[in-house]
Amino acid sequence: MRFADFHSDILTDKNFSGLPDNYGGDLTVVTAIFRGDARLSDVVSLADKSDIVAFEDVGYEDFSLDAISSTNPAYVGITWNGENRFGYGCNYTFGLKEEGKSLIKSLNACGIPVDTAHISKGGFYDIIDLADSVVDSHTCFSGAFSHKRNIDDEQIGLIIEREGIIGVTMCGYFMTDGKVCKISDFMSQIDYFSQKFGVDNLAVGTDFFGTDFLPCTNGDYAFFDEAAYSLYGMGYTDSDVDKIFYKNLSGFLEKRYGRTNQL
């Protein structure tokens, strides 16, 4: 089965030793570079290890737009959950700082999409107002389960209006308050979005290697064979499943990069 992943943290996983062999063929993975406590100069070379990279929280002390843009990222996320030089994450409600607003304009000039994952509510609306291209690489939906990292129906609608792609994530903390994250929890998120908004703007951003609470083993893309059968059992068609698991995101990436051997 063809599959495209909008957000994997494997590049900055502490045990990273190279991408697995199964990252070729019918599997397309956007590998995000997570800031953490690192300096940009220490991690930007990771981009050489993957065909398609992105940045999750660019609040580096040594931030350089030239260094970021030289990697031709699929998207750039402004913050993680807390505060940085550009703005605030989901632990806050404030909007972007002035430096953050200037950054959005610079990303526009470089043609780089802005990722709203992790951003504060105020920052989200600033991005909607300022960014030319808006996505959410890995999130779940407040209408299905309430969590500070999840987005509500209004936010979903605004991203769709901007022709953006939204990656439903597999992070169990955003789907359940139970001790086990089940495939049914993940299916509920997909079904909530699809019933309200259709399937044309939905993708998957697994957050593999970025969380310890998943409905499957970290990095196990074979899980999506089982997930596809679950969707078929819920009445989804081959076309629906292909859009959610591959076509929507691959179309976004083709538009972003052109038809290259990255895809």
KATA-V154774 format. One record per residue. N is the residue number from 1. RES is the residue in three letters. OMEGA is omega in whole degrees, -180 to 180 (none if undefined). Layout:
N;RES;OMEGA + N;RES;OMEGA
This chain:
1;MET;176 + 2;ARG;180 + 3;PHE;176 + 4;ALA;-176 + 5;ASP;-176 + 6;PHE;-175 + 7;HIS;169 + 8;SER;-180 + 9;ASP;-173 + 10;ILE;-177 + 11;LEU;-179 + 12;THR;171 + 13;ASP;-174 + 14;LYS;-180 + 15;ASN;-177 + 16;PHE;178 + 17;SER;-178 + 18;GLY;-179 + 19;LEU;178 + 20;PRO;-180 + 21;ASP;-175 + 22;ASN;175 + 23;TYR;175 + 24;GLY;176 + 25;GLY;-176 + 26;ASP;-180 + 27;LEU;178 + 28;THR;-175 + 29;VAL;170 + 30;VAL;-176 + 31;THR;-175 + 32;ALA;174 + 33;ILE;-177 + 34;PHE;-175 + 35;ARG;-174 + 36;GLY;179 + 37;ASP;-173 + 38;ALA;169 + 39;ARG;-180 + 40;LEU;-179 + 41;SER;180 + 42;ASP;-172 + 43;VAL;-174 + 44;VAL;179 + 45;SER;176 + 46;LEU;-180 + 47;ALA;179 + 48;ASP;-175 + 49;LYS;-176 + 50;SER;-179 + 51;ASP;-177 + 52;ILE;-179 + 53;VAL;174 + 54;ALA;179 + 55;PHE;179 + 56;GLU;-177 + 57;ASP;-179 + 58;VAL;-179 + 59;GLY;-179 + 60;TYR;173 + 61;GLU;-179 + 62;ASP;-179 + 63;PHE;176 + 64;SER;178 + 65;LEU;179 + 66;ASP;180 + 67;ALA;178 + 68;ILE;-174 + 69;SER;-180 + 70;SER;178 + 71;THR;-180 + 72;ASN;-172 + 73;PRO;176 + 74;ALA;176 + 75;TYR;175 + 76;VAL;173 + 77;GLY;-171 + 78;ILE;-176 + 79;THR;161 + 80;TRP;-174 + 81;ASN;-175 + 82;GLY;-178 + 83;GLU;169 + 84;ASN;-174 + 85;ARG;-175 + 86;PHE;-177 + 87;GLY;-171 + 88;TYR;177 + 89;GLY;-172 + 90;CYS;174 + 91;ASN;-177 + 92;TYR;176 + 93;THR;-174 + 94;PHE;176 + 95;GLY;178 + 96;LEU;170 + 97;LYS;-179 + 98;GLU;178 + 99;GLU;177 + 100;GLY;178 + 101;LYS;177 + 102;SER;178 + 103;LEU;179 + 104;ILE;180 + 105;LYS;178 + 106;SER;176 + 107;LEU;175 + 108;ASN;-178 + 109;ALA;178 + 110;CYS;-179 + 111;GLY;-177 + 112;ILE;177 + 113;PRO;179 + 114;VAL;-180 + 115;ASP;-179 + 116;THR;176 + 117;ALA;177 + 118;HIS;-173 + 119;ILE;174 + 120;SER;180 + 121;LYS;178 + 122;GLY;178 + 123;GLY;177 + 124;PHE;-177 + 125;TYR;174 + 126;ASP;178 + 127;ILE;178 + 128;ILE;-179 + 129;ASP;-168 + 130;LEU;-171 + 131;ALA;176 + 132;ASP;-179 + 133;SER;-174 + 134;VAL;174 + 135;VAL;166 + 136;ASP;-169 + 137;SER;-178 + 138;HIS;-178 + 139;THR;166 + 140;CYS;-165 + 141;PHE;-175 + 142;SER;180 + 143;GLY;178 + 144;ALA;178 + 145;PHE;-176 + 146;SER;176 + 147;HIS;-176 + 148;LYS;180 + 149;ARG;-177 + 150;ASN;-180 + 151;ILE;-177 + 152;ASP;-175 + 153;ASP;179 + 154;GLU;179 + 155;GLN;177 + 156;ILE;-178 + 157;GLY;-179 + 158;LEU;177 + 159;ILE;179 + 160;ILE;177 + 161;GLU;179 + 162;ARG;180 + 163;GLU;180 + 164;GLY;177 + 165;ILE;180 + 166;ILE;179 + 167;GLY;175 + 168;VAL;-175 + 169;THR;-179 + 170;MET;179 + 171;CYS;-174 + 172;GLY;180 + 173;TYR;-179 + 174;PHE;-173 + 175;MET;-173 + 176;THR;171 + 177;ASP;177 + 178;GLY;-179 + 179;LYS;180 + 180;VAL;173 + 181;CYS;-175 + 182;LYS;178 + 183;ILE;179 + 184;SER;177 + 185;ASP;178 + 186;PHE;178 + 187;MET;180 + 188;SER;177 + 189;GLN;179 + 190;ILE;-176 + 191;ASP;178 + 192;TYR;-180 + 193;PHE;-173 + 194;SER;-179 + 195;GLN;-178 + 196;LYS;-170 + 197;PHE;-176 + 198;GLY;-173 + 199;VAL;-171 + 200;ASP;-179 + 201;ASN;-176 + 202;LEU;174 + 203;ALA;177 + 204;VAL;171 + 205;GLY;-166 + 206;THR;-168 + 207;ASP;173 + 208;PHE;-180 + 209;PHE;176 + 210;GLY;179 + 211;THR;179 + 212;ASP;-175 + 213;PHE;-173 + 214;LEU;175 + 215;PRO;180 + 216;CYS;176 + 217;THR;179 + 218;ASN;177 + 219;GLY;-176 + 220;ASP;-180 + 221;TYR;174 + 222;ALA;177 + 223;PHE;-173 + 224;PHE;168 + 225;ASP;177 + 226;GLU;180 + 227;ALA;179 + 228;ALA;179 + 229;TYR;177 + 230;SER;179 + 231;LEU;176 + 232;TYR;180 + 233;GLY;178 + 234;MET;176 + 235;GLY;179 + 236;TYR;-178 + 237;THR;175 + 238;ASP;-180 + 239;SER;178 + 240;ASP;-176 + 241;VAL;180 + 242;ASP;178 + 243;LYS;-176 + 244;ILE;-173 + 245;PHE;-177 + 246;TYR;-164 + 247;LYS;-178 + 248;ASN;-178 + 249;LEU;179 + 250;SER;176 + 251;GLY;177 + 252;PHE;-178 + 253;LEU;176 + 254;GLU;177 + 255;LYS;-179 + 256;ARG;-172 + 257;TYR;-168 + 258;GLY;-179 + 259;ARG;-178 + 260;THR;178 + 261;ASN;172 + 262;GLN;-176 + 263;LEU;none
